[in-house]
């Protein structure tokens, strides 16, 4: 045996005590880097918290979502190194918002959503058709290939489209950028519109919403501890199940379904602490904002400029569609508008939970659209790829 092999054999820990010792030594050796990383993350969270507090204090609708998102964009654009949020924090944010949404999803809401099946499907079809038109204009006017422009324009399930883009022959960077630009604009504009002009339409629902997010100090310390522990367990199970079952938007959807199961099956009521919900909003907003990168923005600048105008136009058209849905179904305006948004599901649900409205119906509308888009988009894109190949063969 060589000296190198002997050294490796000797260095390899063989007992639990040795492994713990080696881990402690590794942590000690890397402590300066770990401390620097911890301070960096703490600084990012501090800036996001400050901007969120300012936005909330001056009355910006869903300030704890929009403020950290603005902070994240600023950090992403101004930093020389791309600032990153640990994956665990992003997962935690989506899980909290998913659980908070589940706290208000009742059987009555499911029954009421089924009553609106036809107008709901019409809204989804119109929104999908407009998004396809958006992708067509991007292809025609910017020179981005057809598959990339379509995958970048489909409403909802941005993570899924970013993941499937390379396999379908699209530009993954452009798809991701276009998708998150849409999410960013929808998440910023629609809550502002709804909070400014239509929040009063959900005044009664807002009073009902207080039952979903109840101050923990109203309960005993033991009850509060059990409540928080149960929510944590449900969140962990939901994140695990969402990834295992490969659900669309697995982090959010898995947590939502786990929270729903706990709400309906457990023999006691669950409550989302207001502080926990605020933390969830902060993490989700910051995570969205930090995904923007200046280098990528420069690379597809023309497409970004056009997409900005197209998405803003799409948002305004969807506001009109949502208002039409409100007129036909008599659902409150806030719920109708947030349910008709072209994506930004997490932000829309966070908004409806905070400002009042029927989060269950918003969830039903958003998830129905998302599932239809996920099911149909690969077929549409594949058919376009085959047509492109046939056209090249013909030439």
N, C-alpha and C positions, 0 to 999 in steps of 0.2 A: 504493500500500500504506500502511495506517495505521501510526502510530508504535508502537501496541501490537503489531501483527503483526511489525514490524521487530524489536522487542525480543524477541519470542518466537523469531523466526528466529535471531537472534544467540545467544540463550541455549541453543538446542537443540544438544547436542553432535553432532559429525559424525564424529569419529575415535575409535578405541578409547582413545587416551590421554585425550581430552577426557571420554569416558564414565567412565573410571576416576577422573579428577579430580573430576567432578561427584558420583560415588558417595562418594568420600572426603570431599568437602565436606558432603554430606548427613549422613553418619555423624558427622562432627565437630559439625555443628549440633545433631544429635539425641542427642549422647553423654550429656547429663545424664539424659534420659528413658530411654535404653537402659541406663544404669548403674543407675538406680532400679528398672527392671523386672528386671534381672539379680539385683539384691540381693533383690527380693521373691521371685523364684523360688527363689533359694538359701536364703532363710529358710524357705520352705514345705518344701523338700526336707530341710533340716536338722531341722526339727521332726518330720517324718515318719520320718526316719532314727533320731532319738533314741527316739521311741515304739516304732518297730520293734525297735530294739536292746533296749529294756526288756522288751518282750513276749517276744522271743526268749530273753533271759537268764533270765526267771522261768519259762520252760518252757511258754508259751502255744503250743498247736499252730499251726503256720503263722504264727508271730509276725511275720514280715517281710511278710505279707499283711494280717493283721488289725490290727497296730499302725498302719501308715500309713493304713489305712481309717478307724480311729477318729480319728486326727489330722486327716484330711480332713474328717470330719463336724464335728469341733470347730471347725476353721477356717471351714467353710461357715456354721455357725450363729452364730459369735461375731463374724465380720467384718462391718463396715458395707458394704464392697464385696465382691461375690462373688469369692472367690479362684479363679483359673483356672490350670490347668496347660497349658503349651504343647502343642499337638496332637502335636508330634513326640515328646514324652516319653511320652504315652499310647500312641502307635503303637509306640514302642520297647518298652514294657512288654509289650503284647500279642504282639508279634513274638517276644520272648525266651521267653515262656511257651509260645507255639506251637512254637517250635523245640525247647525242652526236652522237650515232650511227644512230639514226633516221634522224639526220640532213643531212645525205648523202645517204639515201635510196630512190632512184628515181624510177619512173615507167619504165625508160629505164633498170634499173637493174633487175626489176621483169621480163621484157621481155627477157633479156639476160639469166637469170637463167633458164627459161623454155626451152631454147635451149639446155641446158646441162642436161636434165632430166635423160637420160639413164646413162651417165658416173657418174652423181651425185649419182644415186641410187646404182650403182655398188660400188662406194667408201663407201657408208653407209653400204652396206651389208658386204663388206670385213672387214671394221673396227669393225662392230658388231660381226662377226664371230671370229675375233682375240680376242676380249674382252671376248667372251664366253670361248675360249681356255685358256685365262688368268685365268678365274675363275675356270676352270676345274683343272689346274695345282696347284692352291692354295689349292683346296680341296684335291687333291691327295698327295701333298708333305708337307702340314703343319698341317693337321688334323682338320682344320676349316670345319664346316658342309657345305654341298653343297649349300644350299640356301644363307647362309651368304657370301660365296666366290663369288657367282654369283652376288648378289646384290651389293657387294663391288667392282665388276669389270665392271659393265655396264657403258658405256661412256656417261657422261652428266647427267644433272638433279640430282646432288648429294643431294640437299636438299630433293627432292622427295623420293629418295631411303632410305635416313636416316629416313624419316618420316614413310615410309611403312614397314620398316624392322621388327619392333616388331610385327605388325599385321600378318606378314607372317611367324613368328616363327624363325626369324634370330636373331643373336647377334647384337643389334643396335649399341653398342659401336664399335665393330669390323667393321661393315659396314660403319659407319661414318668415322672411322680412315682411312680405305682403300680408300674410296671415296675422302677424302680430301688430302690424299697422292698423288693420281692420279692428282687431280686438281693442287696441289702445283707443282709437277714435270712438268706437261704440261705447267703451267703458267710461270715457270722459264726457261725451256729448249727451248721451241719453239720460244718465242720472241727473245731469244739470237741467235738461229740459223738463223731465218729470218732476224733479224736486222744486223747480221754480214755478211751473205753470199748473201742475196737476196733482200736487200732494194733497190739496184740500179735498179732492174727490175720494180719497181713501181715508178720510178722518175717522170714520167708524171702524174701518179695518185696522187702523193704527191703534185704536183702543184695544181691539181684540188681540193685536200683536203683542201687547204687553204681557199676555199670558204665556207667550212663547219664550220670552227672555225676562226672567224674573230675578230681581236682586237676590243674591245668595244670602244676604244678611237677614232676609225674612225667615229663613229656615234655621234649624239648629245646626250647630257645627258638625255633628255626626251626619245629619241628612245632607248637608252641603258636601261633606267629604265623600259620601257614598255617591252622590250625584256626579261629582267631578271624576271620580274613579270609574264609574260606569261609562261616562262619555268618553274617557280616554281609552277604555277597553273597546268600546264600539268603534271608535276612530281607527284604532290599530287593526281590528278585524276587517273594517271596511276597506282600508288601504290595501291590506293583504289580499282580500277577496277580489277587489277591483282589478289588481294586477294579475292574479291567478286566472280569473275568468276573462281577462282581456276586454273589459268593458270600455265603451267610449268614455273619454275623459275619466279614466279609471280611478284616479285619486278622489275626485269630487263625487262621482257617481257611486263608487263603493262606499264611501263614508255616508252619503245620503241614504243609501239602501240599508246600511247597518243601523243608522239612527232611526230610520223608519221602523225597522224590525223591533228595535228596543222600545220605541214609543208605543207601538201597538201590542207588543207581547209581554212586556214587563208589568208586574202588578202595581207599580207606583209611577208617578209622573216624573218626567225628566225635564230639566231646566237648563238653558244655556246661559251661563253667567255673562253679564254685560262686558266685563273686562276681557273675558276669553273671546267674545265676539269681536271686540275692538282689535285685539291682537290678530285675529284671523283676517280682518279687513286690511290691517297694516301689512301683513306678510304677503297677502295676495296682490295688493296694489304695488308693493315694492318689487315683487317678483316679475310682474308684467313690465314695469318701467325699466328694469335692469336688462331686459332682453334686447333692447335697442343698441345697435353698434354703429359708430360713425363710419367705419371702413365699408361696411355693407351698404350703408345709406348712400355713400358716394358712388359705389359700384352700379347701383340701379336707380340713380337719382331721378331720371326722367320717369321711370315707372312709378316711383314713390310719389312724385308730384301729381301725376295723373290719377293714381290710386286714391290719393287723399281727396281730390275733388269727387271722384266716383263714389267713394265710401260715404262722404258727407251727403251727397245726393241720395244715395241708397238709404241712409239713416232717415232723412227727411221723408222719403217716400214710405218707408216702413212706419214712421210716425202717423202718416195719413192712413196706411193700412190698419194700424192698430186702432186709430180713432174710428175707422169704419167698423172694425170688429166690436168696439165698444157700442156703437150705435145699433148694430144688429143684435148683439147678445145682452146688452145692458150690464155687462161686466164693468167694474169701475175703470176709469180711463187709465190710471197708473198701471194696473194689472195688464190691461190690453196692450199698452205701449211697450212695457217691458217684456211681455211674452212674445211680441212681434219683432223684436230686435234681430238684426242679422248677425247673431253670435254674441260673444261676451257673456255667456251663460252665468258664470260665477259672479261677475260684477252685477248683472241684472238681478240675480237672486239676493245678493248682499244688499242691493238697493231696496228691493221690495220688503226684505225682512226689517231693515232699519226704518224705512219711511212709512211702512204700512201697506196693506194690499194683500192679495191672495197669492202667497208664495207657492202654494201647491199648484194652482192653475198656471202660474208662470213657469214652474218646473215642468208641468205636463206639456205646455206649448213648446218650450225650448227643447226638451228631450225628444218629443215627437219629430220636430224638425231635424235635430241632430242625427237621430237614428235613420231617418229617410235619406239624409244627405250622405251619411257614411255608407249606406247600402247601395245607393245609386251612383255615387261619384266614381268608384273604381270601374263600373261598367261603362259610364260615359267616357271616362278618360281612356280606357282600353279601346273602345270603339274609335276614338279619335286617332289613337296611335296606329291602329290597323289601317285607317283611311290614309294617314300620312305615308305609311309604308307602301300601300298600293299606288299612291300618287308618284312616289319616287321610282317604283318599279316600272310604271307606265312611261316615265321620262327616260 
